[in-house]
Amino acid sequence: MKIAILDGYTINPGDNPWSAVEALGECTVYDRTPTALVEERAKDAEIILTSKVKLTAELLEQLPGLRYISLLATGYNNVDVVAAGKRGIPVSNIPAYSTESVAQTAFALLLELTTRVGLHDAAVKAGEWVSAPDFSFSKGTIVELDGLTLGIVGYGTIGRAIARIAHAFGMKVIAHAPRIPADHGSTPVSFVPLDELFATSDVVSLNCPQTGENGGFVNSALLGTMKQSAFLLNLARGGLVNEADLADALNRGVIAGAGL
């Protein structure tokens, strides 16, 4: 069995051996694979392991021996799963990949937006506090999370992890998901329509997969429904947000800030 790992450095920068995969067959590891070399490197593979290399419908047509694709990440957006399905090629991901780290990063971003520790740290080091006429030195208003509403778009494992942390901060949690999970954990949460979530949340966190249908769905129209004091966090794929619309909204003060 021939196995091709197309972006080994992204998946494993040297801290773990490939021995478990190598035991399954003839394994070739490429640290990085540019688009022009994907077909050449994958042409004889029965199994492809990748994280960020794009596998298009056109490419899959050129790989007659391919039997399985393993995405060593959460998102499916780098593979044409419809084309793979038509060929009978199963595609798997890692649904619980780095759950707690992503949730922690969400609050690192949110706390910087609301508390501005980095901004104040830089100001203190620049001598602004010691030269200030008053002891109560501040570069801006601090926003307390207690009592605010966090709206989570996508309530999978990462969404639920973020909800648990939000609850510990005293935040109210609402969520939107295509299907309300039967077991959505012990954290109190109310499921609401998407437009209601954006209009009523003080913080919106995107934690849903990117599909062919929802690319750029966070646009000027949706951003315009948010509170002027609200923050947007994107812990999912960047393509969910129309970046030009977001930049315009931030520049015009439509929302208070964003963490990406």
Helices and strands as residue ranges (DSSP letters): E 2-5, H 8-11, H 19-22, E 26-29, G 35-37, H 38-42, E 47-50, H 57-61, E 68-71, H 81-86, E 91-92, H 99-115, H 117-125, E 149-153, H 157-168, E 172-176, E 190-191, H 194-200, E 203-206, H 220-223, E 231-234, G 238-240, H 243-251, E 257-259
